[in-house]
Amino acid sequence: MKTKHAKTLKAIFTKPTLASLVFSDIEALVIALGGEIIEGSGSRMAFILNGKRMDAHRPHPGKEAKRYQVENIRDWFLTMGIQQ
């Protein structure tokens, strides 16, 4: 895992939850962990990692993930035993 991915993982687990995390950095982290991204229609997409799926919407018009999205990703990581 590159340093940038490690920083993104640390940011996901930061409390209070950050609203300045760039969504594409989260996508890059999932790919670095061995996951994949499935494109849906519009802004819909799905993360698949360790056989578990999480559906999400890319933020628009901005690029930062909303707090609830970061919290959902944090919870998803915790169900798979991924921690900072």
Backbone hydrogen bonds, N-H to C=O, Kabsch-Sander energy under -0.5 kcal/mol:
donor,donor_aa,acceptor,acceptor_aa,energy
6,A,2,K,-2.1
7,K,3,T,-2.3
8,T,4,K,-2.0
9,L,5,H,-2.5
10,K,6,A,-2.3
11,A,7,K,-2.3
12,I,8,T,-2.1
13,F,9,L,-1.4
14,T,11,A,-0.9
23,F,63,K,-2.6
25,D,22,V,-1.1
26,I,22,V,-1.1
27,E,23,F,-2.0
28,A,24,S,-2.2
29,L,25,D,-1.9
30,V,26,I,-2.3
31,I,27,E,-2.0
32,A,28,A,-2.3
33,L,29,L,-1.8
34,G,31,I,-1.6
35,G,30,V,-2.7
36,E,48,I,-2.5
38,I,46,A,-2.6
39,E,37,I,-0.5
40,G,44,R,-2.5
44,R,41,S,-1.9
45,M,56,A,-2.3
46,A,38,I,-2.2
47,F,54,M,-2.9
48,I,36,E,-2.4
49,L,52,K,-2.5
52,K,49,L,-2.1
54,M,47,F,-2.4
56,A,45,M,-2.9
58,R,43,S,-2.7
65,A,21,L,-3.3
70,V,66,K,-2.0
71,E,67,R,-2.4
72,N,68,Y,-2.2
73,I,69,Q,-2.3
74,R,70,V,-2.4
75,D,71,E,-2.5
76,W,72,N,-2.3
77,F,73,I,-2.7
78,L,74,R,-2.3
79,T,75,D,-1.8
80,M,76,W,-0.8
80,M,77,F,-1.0
81,G,78,L,-1.1
82,I,77,F,-2.7
83,Q,81,G,-0.6
